[in-house]
C-alpha cells in the first residue's frame, strides 16, 4: 500500500472509530498535499513529493512544540506531541547512527572532501539519500565529526 492509499485508509478508520485527533492530523496532511499538488499543477503528488510535504508538517510541529515549551504552554505542547506521534507512524524508518556514519564516510570519499569547508558539498550529497530517514542536524553533526 503506497503512502497516499494508506492515508486514505487511515482517514476512513479514524472516522469509523471517531478518533478526532487522528482524523484532524490526517486531514491536515491531506490538505497540505492537495495544496502542494495544486501549486505544482498536478493531479497527484509522487511518493517523494508526498514525503516532502510530510517532512514539512513534522518540522512545523517540532518548531511549534519548542516555542510552546519555551512559553510554558504544556496544554498546547501535549496536543502537538500527540500529533507528532501520529505523523511519525507515516515516516520512513529512521537510520541508525552507524548507518549514517557509513553513508557519510562514503560521501566524503566520493566527493573528495578533506576539510570543514567541504561540509556543504558532503551535505548536498548525503541529504537526498537519507531524505526522511534521518534528521539533517544529526547528519550535519556526523559530517563535522568525520571531517576533522
C-alpha positions in Angstrom: 0.0 0.0 0.0 1.5 3.3 -1.0 1.6 6.4 1.2 -1.5 8.1 -0.2 -3.6 4.9 -0.2 -2.5 4.4 3.5 -3.6 7.9 4.4 -7.0 7.4 2.8 -7.4 4.1 4.5 -6.4 5.6 7.9 -8.7 8.6 7.4 -11.7 6.2 7.0 -10.6 4.2 10.0 -10.3 7.4 12.1 -13.8 8.4 11.0 -15.2 5.0 11.9 -13.5 4.9 15.3 -14.3 8.6 16.0 -10.6 9.4 16.7 -10.9 13.2 16.4 -7.1 13.9 16.8 -6.0 11.3 14.2 -8.8 12.5 11.9 -7.7 16.1 12.2 -4.0 15.3 11.7 -4.7 13.2 8.6 -7.0 15.8 7.2 -4.3 18.5 7.7 -1.7 16.4 5.9 -4.0 15.5 3.1 -4.9 19.2 2.8 -1.2 20.2 2.7 -0.6 17.6 0.0 -3.6 18.8 -2.0 -2.3 22.4 -1.8 1.1 21.2 -3.0 -0.4 19.3 -5.9 -2.4 22.4 -6.9 0.8 24.6 -6.6 2.6 22.1 -8.9 -0.4 21.9 -11.2 -0.7 18.1 -10.8 -3.5 15.7 -10.0 -1.4 13.7 -7.6 1.9 14.0 -5.9 4.6 11.4 -6.3 5.7 9.4 -3.2 8.8 11.6 -2.9 6.8 14.8 -3.1 4.3 13.5 -0.5 7.2 12.6 1.8 8.5 16.2 1.4 5.1 17.5 2.5 5.0 15.1 5.4 8.5 16.2 6.5 7.5 19.9 6.3 4.4 19.1 8.5 6.6 17.3 11.1 9.2 20.1 11.1 6.4 22.8 11.6 5.1 20.9 14.6 8.5 20.4 16.1 9.3 24.1 15.8 5.9 25.0 17.4 6.5 22.4 20.1 9.7 24.1 21.1 8.0 27.5 21.2 5.2 26.2 23.3 7.6 24.6 25.7 9.6 27.9 26.0 6.3 29.7 26.7 5.4 27.1 29.3 2.2 26.2 27.4 2.1 22.5 28.3 -1.5 22.1 27.1 -0.6 23.1 23.6 2.7 21.2 23.8 0.9 18.0 24.8 -1.5 18.3 21.8 1.4 18.8 19.4 3.2 15.8 20.9 0.2 13.7 20.2 0.1 15.0 16.6 3.8 14.2 16.1 3.3 10.6 17.3 0.6 10.2 14.7 2.8 11.7 12.0 5.7 9.5 13.0 3.7 6.5 12.0 3.9 7.7 8.4 7.6 8.5 8.4 10.1 6.1 6.9 12.1 4.0 9.3 15.0 6.1 10.7 18.6 5.2 10.0 20.8 4.3 13.0 23.9 6.5 13.7 26.2 3.7 12.4 24.3 3.5 9.1 24.5 7.3 8.8 28.3 7.2 9.5 28.7 4.7 6.7 26.7 6.8 4.3 28.6 10.0 5.3 32.0 8.2 5.0 31.1 7.0 1.5 30.0 10.5 0.6 33.3 12.0 1.8 35.3 9.5 -0.3 33.2 10.1 -3.4 33.2 13.9 -3.1 36.9 14.1 -2.2 36.1 16.3 0.8 39.1 16.9 3.1 38.2 19.8 5.4 35.4 21.6 7.1 35.0 23.9 4.1 33.7 20.9 2.2 30.7 20.3 4.6 28.3 21.8 2.1 29.5 19.5 -0.7 29.1 16.4 1.5 25.7 17.5 2.9 24.3 18.1 -0.6 25.4 14.6 -1.5 24.1 12.9 1.6 20.8 14.6 2.3 18.9 13.4 -0.8 20.0 9.8 0.1 18.7 10.0 3.6 15.6 12.1 3.0 13.0 11.3 5.6 15.2 8.7 7.2 17.5 11.0 9.2 17.4 14.4 10.8 19.5 16.9 9.0 21.0 18.2 12.3 22.3 14.7 13.1 23.7 14.3 9.6 25.5 17.7 9.9 27.0 16.7 13.3 28.3 13.4 11.8 29.7 15.2 8.8 31.5 17.7 11.0 33.0 14.9 13.2 34.3 12.9 10.2 35.8 16.0 8.5 38.0 17.0 11.5 
